[in-house]
Amino acid sequence: MNVSVVSLSRAVRRRLRKVVQKPLDVDHGRRAHAILLLWESDGHVTWVAETLCAARSSVNRWRSLFEQYGEDGIRPQRRGRKDYKASKVVLKRLSTLVEGTPQAHGYLRSRWSSELLARELARQGKIRIHATTVRRWLARIQYGWHRARPTLHIGDPRKLERMRAIERVLATLSLLNIRLG
């Protein structure tokens, strides 16, 4: 784009002043203010850095971003790391896994868990991710994820014998005409 800070058009200066007055975030307003001050001082980086209490290297970086990309160069960027592993291919693979069952992939489970999905993705595509990342990616592909409700399902081996004993006692009580309760 190659825009010079020294020769800003009136429309660009107006937009930058609006950004300084109502910035999207504090850093955005500071960068816009630096560009306006550079225009006013004919590009004196040291004076602008002292005025804004910023490092000269920061002012030079903001200037080069503005000169290279225009107003888009000083707009706020997304913070944090880029999710480099979540490519379209991996998300598609995850959605096809969720549509199927774990038994189809050789697991003796009735439902997918996030740990099992992470293990299967690692086995298929050599991508190692944590179960929490799998849950984030499931939200990204609009898949409703709920943790399984913990249940206790231990069968009593003597249940049938005990139930017969209870039924015999109830039968003898009804024969004796004893009322319960």
Secondary structure, DSSP 8 states (H G I E B T S, - for coil): ----SSS--HHHHHHHHHHHHS-SSHHHHHHHHHHHHHHHTTS-HHHHHHHHT--HHHHHHHHHHHHHHGGGGGS----S---TT--HHHHHHHHHHHHS-GGGGT---SS--HHHHHHHHHHHH-----HHHHHHHHHHTT--------------TTHHHHHHHHHHHHHHHHHTT----
